[in-house]
């Protein structure tokens, strides 16, 4: 049985870097939204509340194979653009909490 996967990335982004970080996410998530197996693609910015994460992304994948193919394609995209996403994140002082979830209800 193939399970639907939810990739949820939560970020603490310093306010001075928020615009640049959201621009990078938009560029990548515009591509993700066109990929086979992508069922949902959201980039969310916190506008109220006192949670520590001010940016959250949520992408739903049809199955593990779709997720794996997309992950490889995005890594290739970063490489073709000559950038390392972890280095970019670190340079902006962004803290990340990234994980895969499945629906249990």
LINURWO-V431226 format. One record per pair of residues at least 4 apart in sequence whose C-alpha atoms are under 8 Angstrom apart, sorted by sequence separation. I is the first residue (numbers start at 0). J is the second residue. D is the distance in whole Angstrom. If there is no record, write none. Layout:
[[I & J & D] [I & J & D]]
This chain:
[[12 & 16 & 7] [13 & 17 & 6] [16 & 20 & 6] [17 & 21 & 6] [18 & 22 & 6] [19 & 23 & 6] [20 & 24 & 6] [21 & 25 & 6] [22 & 26 & 6] [23 & 27 & 6] [24 & 28 & 6] [25 & 29 & 6] [26 & 30 & 7] [27 & 31 & 6] [28 & 32 & 6] [29 & 33 & 7] [30 & 34 & 7] [33 & 37 & 7] [61 & 65 & 6] [62 & 66 & 6] [63 & 67 & 6] [64 & 68 & 6] [65 & 69 & 6] [66 & 70 & 6] [67 & 71 & 6] [68 & 72 & 6] [69 & 73 & 6] [70 & 74 & 6] [71 & 75 & 6] [72 & 76 & 6] [73 & 77 & 6] [74 & 78 & 6] [75 & 79 & 6] [76 & 80 & 6] [77 & 81 & 6] [78 & 82 & 6] [82 & 86 & 8] [83 & 87 & 6] [84 & 88 & 6] [85 & 89 & 6] [86 & 90 & 6] [87 & 91 & 6] [88 & 92 & 6] [89 & 93 & 6] [12 & 17 & 6] [32 & 37 & 6] [60 & 65 & 6] [61 & 66 & 8] [77 & 82 & 5] [78 & 83 & 7] [82 & 87 & 8] [88 & 93 & 5] [89 & 94 & 8] [31 & 37 & 7] [60 & 66 & 6] [77 & 83 & 6] [88 & 94 & 8] [32 & 39 & 8] [45 & 52 & 7] [46 & 53 & 8] [77 & 84 & 7] [12 & 20 & 8] [32 & 40 & 6] [45 & 53 & 5] [31 & 40 & 7] [44 & 53 & 6] [45 & 54 & 6] [44 & 54 & 5] [45 & 55 & 8] [43 & 54 & 6] [44 & 55 & 6] [28 & 40 & 7] [42 & 54 & 7] [43 & 55 & 5] [28 & 41 & 8] [42 & 55 & 6] [43 & 56 & 6] [28 & 42 & 8] [42 & 56 & 4] [41 & 56 & 6] [42 & 57 & 7] [40 & 56 & 8] [41 & 57 & 5] [25 & 42 & 8] [40 & 57 & 6] [41 & 58 & 6] [24 & 42 & 7] [39 & 57 & 7] [40 & 58 & 4] [39 & 58 & 5] [40 & 59 & 7] [38 & 58 & 7] [39 & 59 & 5] [37 & 58 & 7] [38 & 59 & 5] [39 & 60 & 7] [37 & 59 & 6] [38 & 60 & 6] [37 & 60 & 5] [38 & 61 & 6] [36 & 60 & 5] [37 & 61 & 6] [36 & 61 & 5] [36 & 62 & 7] [37 & 65 & 7] [36 & 65 & 5] [35 & 65 & 7] [36 & 66 & 8] [34 & 69 & 7] [31 & 69 & 7] [11 & 51 & 6] [12 & 52 & 8] [11 & 52 & 5] [12 & 53 & 6] [10 & 52 & 5] [11 & 53 & 6] [12 & 54 & 7] [31 & 73 & 8] [9 & 52 & 6] [10 & 53 & 6] [11 & 54 & 7] [9 & 53 & 8] [10 & 54 & 5] [9 & 54 & 6] [10 & 55 & 6] [9 & 55 & 4] [27 & 73 & 8] [8 & 55 & 6] [9 & 56 & 7] [7 & 55 & 7] [8 & 56 & 5] [7 & 56 & 6] [8 & 57 & 7] [6 & 56 & 8] [7 & 57 & 5] [6 & 57 & 6] [7 & 58 & 7] [5 & 57 & 7] [6 & 58 & 5] [5 & 58 & 6] [6 & 59 & 6] [5 & 59 & 4] [6 & 60 & 8] [4 & 59 & 6] [5 & 60 & 6] [3 & 59 & 7] [4 & 60 & 5] [3 & 60 & 6] [4 & 61 & 7] [3 & 61 & 5] [4 & 62 & 6] [2 & 61 & 7] [3 & 62 & 5] [4 & 63 & 7] [1 & 61 & 8] [2 & 62 & 6] [3 & 63 & 7] [1 & 62 & 6] [2 & 63 & 7] [1 & 63 & 7] [4 & 66 & 8] [20 & 91 & 8] [16 & 91 & 6] [13 & 91 & 7] [12 & 91 & 8] [13 & 92 & 7] [12 & 92 & 7] [13 & 93 & 7] [12 & 93 & 5] [11 & 93 & 6] [12 & 94 & 7] [10 & 93 & 7] [11 & 94 & 5] [10 & 94 & 6] [11 & 95 & 7] [10 & 95 & 5] [9 & 95 & 6] [10 & 96 & 6] [8 & 95 & 7] [9 & 96 & 5] [8 & 96 & 6] [9 & 97 & 6] [8 & 97 & 4] [7 & 97 & 6] [8 & 98 & 6] [6 & 97 & 7] [7 & 98 & 6] [6 & 98 & 6] [7 & 99 & 6] [6 & 99 & 5] [7 & 100 & 7] [5 & 99 & 6] [6 & 100 & 6] [4 & 99 & 7] [5 & 100 & 5] [4 & 100 & 6] [5 & 101 & 6] [4 & 101 & 5] [3 & 101 & 7] [4 & 102 & 8] [2 & 101 & 7] [3 & 102 & 8]]
